[in-house]
Amino acid sequence: MSATPSKGLRPHVALVGRRNSGKSSLVNAITGLPLSIVSATPGTTTDPVARGVELLPFGPVIFVDTAGTDDEGELGAKRVERARRAAAGADLLLLVAPHGRGDEEEAAYLRENARRAILVATFADAENGSAEATTGAAAEGSLVEEARRLALPFYRVSSLTGEGIAQLKAGIVKRLTEVARAERTLLQDFVREYRLILLIVPVDLEAPKGRLILPQVQAIREVLDADAAAIIVKERELDWVTSRLAQPPDLAITDSQVVLKAAGSLPPAVPLTTFSILFSRLKGDLALFAENVTAIDDLTDASRVLLAESCAHHANCDDIGRVKIPRWLKNYTGRDPRFDFCSGELPGDLAPYDLIIHCGGCMITRGMMMANVERAKAAGIPITNYGVAISYLQGVLDRVLAPFERELPARGLSPRAGTRSTP
Ligand code: SF4
């Protein structure tokens, strides 16, 4: 992991809809900035356009303008697929349809995404369609009716005159605030006042110069917010620091790369986990990652393993994903599988892979991570993550998962998981 404040901490709002439904004008009207190119020519937006803006009074938000869901041709199908993936990872969806229009396909989309959707009817300034959407038999089965039935927020707006835009923005802020309140935090259930948290942070050649990485900063901030206290130490000073403590820490969190050293130095009674494991719980599906990690034991020389990194800021993850995990995995299994690497999106076809090991995803949202998890599940490919895999390969997974005992189903790990380590 590398990098500080990230898009991964900012909620993503994706605008989806058919070509010429007014998505680009709408994103410009909401943000008050000319973020997207607006044109009457259908299909002006090709790849998803993501821009960060300050949406007051909520805070930083990423708006994602996507290609029309009815784009055509070979290239169009690829754009639709990219739009679909962008929408899958978003925290909030604005389904955009011209006022008075809508069909069963869009109604089904609303139903599938009812948990996170807002319906926006555009071109409210245009006369045609108003009556169609609001009265009489034509309204039956319309998108508006469907939104009402699902109790979804619905706004009629005009990007041209500004009608309804302020109300829509207030609605987006309200939904994002609800989403943020419902989200779990990195140290949820572990920090409260007067708790002492020990953070083990190597500062080696791979550490970014002059700063801490995002998971470390996030942990420190949450400790302070909870009126607890943190001791931050490099692994070299760990024994010295613990020898000076009158009482053991309530929780120790270590960088995965020195988990073996931390597990050896801290008595078994000290709850120990890793930043990566905490991130897998925050952004992904820790129970699934822990269950799937045993797929490592089934790898053969003919197997293919995909190491998936979520962002281009991976100077440090490079070494972990491209060098250390393959080396540890080969040592552990005694096999020589083929390793492939990807940065950003997962490859279109996951079928060739026997295992996906995903990075911590500190720069992406939980929605994006879960969209990747769902793709792997749909393809029937076991997916785990760096932190879980490293602890498994080092033989300490049981120890670092113990703090989550109550939220994880009983696991049937390979006997090797708790006993064997790979230097
Ligand atoms: S590659 Fe993954 S873990 Fe590394 S910095 Fe990017 S999002 Fe974070």
Boltz pocket constraint, residues with backbone or C-beta under 6 A from the ligand:
constraints:
  - pocket:
      binder: B
      contacts: [[A, 1], [A, 2], [A, 3], [A, 308], [A, 309], [A, 310], [A, 311], [A, 312], [A, 313], [A, 314], [A, 317], [A, 359], [A, 360], [A, 361], [A, 362], [A, 363], [A, 364]]
      max_distance: 6.0
